[in-house]
């Protein structure tokens, strides 16, 4: 199947012989590991020609695609005071929390406003809640699209764009390989959202919503793993809570170490095969 992402084809009018793509999964605070993996790629001299992201992955992809370095993105989050800087309580009609504060922060961090201005072509993925399908944006305003990509149902209010309600892309496709597979010759999947097996039931609406969401992500990820040429899975952060911003440095370090080990293995295999 050929996926047509609006605003991306024109960025590839003059195709390179080899185009590297990176698809960044959702995973809440575990998504800080994406920054470490990106640092590992840079150390190995591998730079993406196209990016896609869902939820936490959409934050990392949008900032990196706009030209910020991993260290600059880390600094942005370190300067925030905590979870209260990102959200505010809402009347629980469509969701318990709103992401307006996060949207303002993201806008202040980004050096560009629209996806068309990205230094690296970037696709932000979300779920069209009204029509029940995955969507990928390659053009348009960045901030509302990232907010939509991060809006976990029940926890956050849906984000309305052009009259359509959107929620977290992880509802249907948590690893957005589908969005860029047709535009790259080598596709790396960065998966930071393994299932926590030692789960202890808690009888709260929010906790049940989180667990249900994580089960959906577990179920829909394998189809996109099969689309990737290589998948780098950060598997030791399953205990990190969704909004644990204190996990920033640890997540980055684990991501970096995991990325380096995976890339060493990939490079050895390529050398063995004479690629």
matplotlib code that plots the C-alpha trace (Angstrom):
import matplotlib.pyplot as plt

x = [0.0, 1.3, 0.7, 0.5, 1.5, 0.4, 3.4, 6.1, 6.4, 7.4, 10.3, 11.6, 11.5, 15.2, 15.6, 19.0, 20.2, 19.9, 17.3, 17.4, 14.1, 13.5, 10.1, 9.8, 7.2, 5.1, 5.8, 5.3, 8.4, 10.1, 10.3, 13.3, 15.2, 14.7, 17.1, 19.8, 19.3, 19.5, 22.8, 24.0, 23.1, 25.0, 28.1, 27.9, 27.6, 24.0, 21.7, 18.0, 16.6, 13.0, 11.4, 8.0, 6.7, 3.8, 3.0, 6.3, 8.0, 6.3, 7.8, 11.3, 10.8, 9.4, 12.2, 15.0, 13.5, 13.3, 17.1, 17.6, 20.3, 19.5, 21.3, 19.3, 16.1, 17.2, 17.9, 14.4, 12.8, 15.3, 14.3, 10.6, 9.6, 7.5, 4.3, 2.3, 4.2, 2.8, -0.9, -3.8, -6.9, -10.1, -13.8, -13.8, -16.3, -13.8, -10.7, -9.3, -6.4, -5.6, -2.3, -2.5, 0.4, 2.6, 1.5, 2.8, 6.1, 6.6, 5.9, 8.6, 11.1, 10.5, 12.5, 9.8, 6.0, 5.0, 6.1, 7.0, 9.8, 11.5, 15.2, 14.4, 11.1, 8.9, 5.6, 3.5, 1.0, -2.2, -5.6, -8.6, -11.1, -14.1, -13.3, -11.3, -8.1, -4.4, -3.3, 0.1, 0.8, 3.7, 2.5, 0.6, 1.2, 3.4, 2.1, -1.5, -0.6, 1.9, -0.7, -3.1, -0.5, 0.0, -3.7, -4.2, -8.0, -9.8, -6.7, -6.5, -9.1, -9.1, -7.5, -9.8, -8.1, -10.2, -13.4, -12.0, -11.2, -7.8, -6.3, -3.0, -1.6, -0.7, -4.4, -4.0, -0.3, 2.2, 5.3, 4.7, 6.8, 3.7, 3.9, 7.4, 8.1, 7.5, 9.8, 13.1, 15.4, 16.4, 14.0, 14.9, 12.2, 12.8, 10.5, 10.5, 7.3, 7.6, 4.8, 5.2, 4.5, 4.6, 1.4, -0.5, -4.1, -5.3, -9.0, -8.8, -10.2, -6.9, -4.9, -7.3, -7.2, -3.4, -3.3, -5.9, -3.9, -0.7, -2.4, -3.6, -0.1, 1.3, -1.3, -0.7, 3.1, 4.1, 2.6, 4.9, 7.9, 7.6, 7.9, 11.2, 14.7, 16.0, 14.3, 16.0, 13.9, 14.6, 13.3, 14.6, 12.4, 9.0, 8.8, 8.9, 5.6, 4.0, 4.6, 7.8, 9.9, 12.5, 13.4, 14.9, 18.6, 18.2, 16.1, 18.5, 21.5, 19.7, 18.6, 22.2, 23.6, 20.9, 21.4, 25.2, 24.9, 22.2, 24.2, 27.4, 25.5, 23.9, 27.3, 29.0, 26.2, 26.5, 30.3, 29.9, 27.5, 29.8, 27.1]
y = [0.0, 3.5, 6.1, 9.6, 12.2, 15.7, 18.0, 15.4, 14.4, 17.9, 17.8, 14.7, 16.1, 15.4, 12.0, 10.9, 7.4, 6.5, 8.0, 7.2, 7.4, 7.2, 6.5, 7.5, 5.7, 7.1, 6.2, 9.2, 10.0, 6.9, 9.0, 10.8, 7.7, 8.9, 11.8, 9.3, 7.1, 10.2, 11.1, 7.6, 7.9, 11.2, 9.5, 6.9, 9.5, 8.5, 11.4, 11.1, 12.4, 12.0, 11.6, 10.5, 10.6, 9.7, 11.2, 11.5, 10.6, 13.5, 15.9, 14.6, 14.4, 17.9, 19.5, 17.5, 18.0, 21.8, 21.9, 21.5, 19.1, 16.4, 18.4, 21.5, 19.5, 18.1, 21.7, 22.7, 20.1, 20.6, 24.3, 23.3, 23.1, 19.9, 18.3, 21.4, 23.4, 21.1, 20.6, 22.1, 20.5, 20.6, 20.1, 16.3, 16.3, 15.2, 14.6, 15.4, 17.5, 20.1, 20.5, 24.2, 25.0, 22.4, 23.9, 27.3, 25.8, 23.9, 27.0, 28.9, 26.1, 25.7, 28.0, 27.5, 27.4, 25.1, 21.6, 22.9, 24.9, 21.9, 21.3, 17.6, 16.6, 15.4, 13.7, 14.1, 11.2, 11.1, 9.3, 10.9, 10.1, 11.1, 8.8, 6.1, 6.2, 7.1, 10.4, 11.8, 15.5, 16.7, 20.3, 22.8, 24.3, 22.1, 22.8, 21.8, 18.7, 17.6, 18.3, 16.1, 13.4, 13.5, 13.5, 10.2, 9.6, 10.2, 11.7, 14.7, 16.5, 15.8, 18.5, 19.9, 20.8, 22.0, 20.7, 17.2, 15.7, 14.1, 12.0, 10.2, 8.4, 5.4, 4.4, 2.8, 3.0, 3.7, 3.2, 5.4, 3.4, 3.3, 7.0, 7.1, 3.6, 4.6, 7.6, 6.0, 3.2, 2.4, 2.7, 2.6, 2.2, 3.6, 1.8, 3.1, 1.5, -2.1, -3.5, -3.4, -7.0, -6.6, -4.5, -3.9, -3.1, 0.3, 1.1, 4.7, 5.9, 7.5, 4.4, 2.1, 4.5, 4.4, 0.6, 0.2, 2.6, 0.7, -2.6, -1.0, 0.1, -3.4, -4.8, -2.4, -2.1, -5.4, -4.4, -1.4, -3.3, -5.5, -2.4, -1.4, -2.5, -2.1, -1.6, -0.2, -1.1, 0.5, -2.3, -1.3, 1.7, -0.1, 1.0, 4.7, 6.4, 8.3, 11.8, 11.2, 14.2, 13.3, 10.3, 12.7, 12.1, 8.4, 7.9, 9.7, 7.7, 4.4, 5.4, 6.3, 3.0, 1.0, 2.9, 2.4, -1.3, -1.7, 0.3, -1.6, -4.8, -3.3, -2.0, -5.4, -7.2, -4.8, -5.2, -9.0, -8.9, -6.4, -3.7]
z = [0.0, -0.9, 1.8, 0.5, 3.2, 2.2, 2.0, 1.9, -1.8, -2.8, -0.3, -2.2, -5.7, -6.1, -4.5, -3.1, -3.9, -0.3, 2.1, 5.8, 7.8, 11.5, 13.1, 16.7, 18.9, 21.7, 25.3, 27.6, 29.7, 28.2, 25.1, 26.6, 25.4, 21.8, 22.5, 23.7, 20.6, 18.3, 20.1, 19.3, 15.6, 15.5, 17.0, 14.3, 11.6, 10.7, 10.0, 9.1, 5.8, 7.0, 10.4, 11.7, 15.3, 17.5, 20.9, 22.8, 19.5, 17.8, 20.3, 19.8, 16.0, 15.7, 17.7, 16.1, 12.7, 13.3, 13.9, 17.7, 18.8, 21.4, 24.1, 23.3, 23.5, 26.9, 28.1, 27.1, 29.3, 32.2, 32.3, 32.9, 36.5, 36.3, 35.0, 36.0, 33.4, 30.6, 31.6, 33.4, 34.8, 32.7, 33.4, 32.8, 29.9, 27.1, 29.2, 32.6, 31.4, 28.7, 26.9, 26.3, 28.5, 26.8, 23.4, 24.5, 25.7, 22.5, 20.5, 22.4, 21.8, 18.1, 15.7, 13.0, 13.0, 10.1, 9.1, 5.6, 7.3, 8.9, 8.3, 8.1, 6.5, 9.4, 9.6, 12.7, 13.2, 15.2, 15.2, 13.5, 16.2, 14.2, 11.2, 13.0, 11.0, 11.4, 9.8, 9.1, 8.6, 6.5, 6.4, 8.5, 12.0, 14.1, 17.6, 17.3, 15.4, 18.1, 20.8, 18.9, 18.6, 22.4, 23.5, 25.2, 25.2, 28.5, 30.1, 27.6, 25.6, 21.9, 19.7, 17.0, 13.6, 10.7, 12.4, 13.1, 16.5, 16.9, 19.7, 20.4, 17.3, 19.5, 19.7, 16.2, 15.3, 18.0, 15.9, 12.8, 10.3, 8.0, 7.5, 5.8, 4.6, 1.0, 1.2, 2.4, 1.4, 5.0, 7.9, 11.5, 14.1, 17.6, 20.0, 23.6, 24.8, 25.9, 28.0, 31.8, 32.8, 36.6, 36.6, 39.9, 39.4, 40.8, 40.9, 39.5, 36.2, 35.1, 35.9, 34.0, 31.1, 31.0, 31.2, 28.5, 26.3, 26.8, 25.9, 22.6, 21.8, 22.5, 20.1, 17.2, 17.2, 15.6, 12.2, 12.0, 13.3, 10.2, 8.0, 9.5, 8.3, 11.8, 15.1, 18.2, 21.3, 24.7, 26.9, 30.4, 31.0, 31.3, 35.0, 34.1, 34.6, 31.8, 33.2, 35.3, 34.1, 36.6, 34.4, 31.8, 32.3, 33.0, 29.9, 27.7, 29.0, 28.6, 25.1, 24.2, 25.5, 23.8, 20.6, 20.5, 21.1, 18.4, 15.9, 16.6, 15.9, 12.7, 11.4, 12.0, 10.2, 7.2, 7.1, 7.3, 4.3, 2.5, 2.3]

ax = plt.figure().add_subplot(projection="3d")
ax.plot(x, y, z, "-o")
ax.set_aspect("equal")
plt.show()
